[in-house]
Amino acid sequence: MSERRYLLRTFGCQMNEHDSERIAGLLTSDGYVATEEAAEASVVVFNTCAIRENADNRLYGNLGHLRPLKQANPRMRIVVAGCLAQKDGGLIQEKAPWVDVVVGTHALPGLLELLHRAETKGPQMDLSEVTEVFPSALPALREVRHHAWVSIAVGCDNQCTFCIVPLVRGPQLSRPIGDVLAEVQGLARNGVVEVTLLGQNVNTYGRDLTVPDSPRRPMFADLLRAVNRVEGLRRIRFTSPHPHEFTPDVIDAMAGSDKVCEHIHFPLQSGSDRVLKVMQRSYRRERYLAWLDAIRAAIRGIAVSTDIIVGFPGETEEDFLDTLELVGRAGFDQAYTFQYSPRPGTRAATMDDQIPKEVVQERFDRLVALQESISLERMREQVGTTAEVLVEGIGRKGGLQGRTRTNRVVHFEGDHVPGDFVDVAIVGAHPHHLDGEPAREPAAVS
Ligand code: SF4
């Protein structure tokens, strides 16, 4: 019998990358082998994102391309998974009746069953609203051996007006601390040296958990300390925290846990108090800056990245200048900057005062220019230092690419393989990466 092959396309954030590792793991456990060729695939899976602009147009474009292949090979099974599947549900099979399975964000564990049912019973859909099995508990097929995503919670209890996550991922559900630890211990035994703990709002981890016979819930700081004790592990990262929940206990846990890397993604979204209020972000600019100061004071050399949205409905020039001013004061190492565009299903999409595209573009260009100069300045501060780099593979420049504990990308030459730790002398700086060469002296941070 010829091999059954699957093609998996992933869109969107790390949560989707994590879920795709599970989709690949499930299909592999059922005997499928990966392919990059749609024409030879028995199963094609689109793991979709509802956050990006025009995500639905992109999906239907991809599905349209598959239609002739499906007509030529009616046994091919087409699956739409992820946030857009959860959001649009039956609409997907209405618009593209050649789709065999629509599987929402909570229903991944049933994917094989849905595929088998589609063989005999026709199109299937599961949009369960409750996560009964965490995707992390499913078999995984990871692209790299040294790093793993570990889901600690799914969903979010906040209601940021620009965000679709609460709608498609539901309220927060934390994974029991014992399950997280068991997974991390297993990963470390199998050679994983770096984990990224994943959640929509990692630092509210645990607030929905109860522990039998204990008045106290496990919190994110407890989890960090516990994961830090796992033998064999060398680096711990997490994403994303919400600034409002960044308590002193979490800062202490980071500072006191040697495996927790000196990098934090600290989403700002806007530097205007007025806009933050309309976004329903529960902090204000001075509070945000005060937290940043506290984190930097406790964790020497920590790098900070952020997210900023430009052109939120009603954003005035004055609001935008507040953002520029805060960006100048905060001195972020990196910023992921987004031009606001209405996302169906969010409250912001129905607000008056949507900002004209050309105004958004002009503000965006100013913000990017400012942040690029700050990023370059911060990268230049690294020249002359030596950093411990975890090799990721071949980089864009043809040599090796790796990452420092502070999440800075370094390009350098050498004879190493992904997963190796190398001490690298930093000799050049660019806004988004560093140039290095093998170090004569060991890195200060190991
Ligand atoms: S905290 Fe994050 S995931 Fe939750 S609603 Fe706000 S932006 Fe979305």
Residues whose N, C-alpha, C, O or C-beta is under 5 A from the ligand:
A	BS01	SF4	C156 N158 Q159 C160 C163 V165 Q200 N201
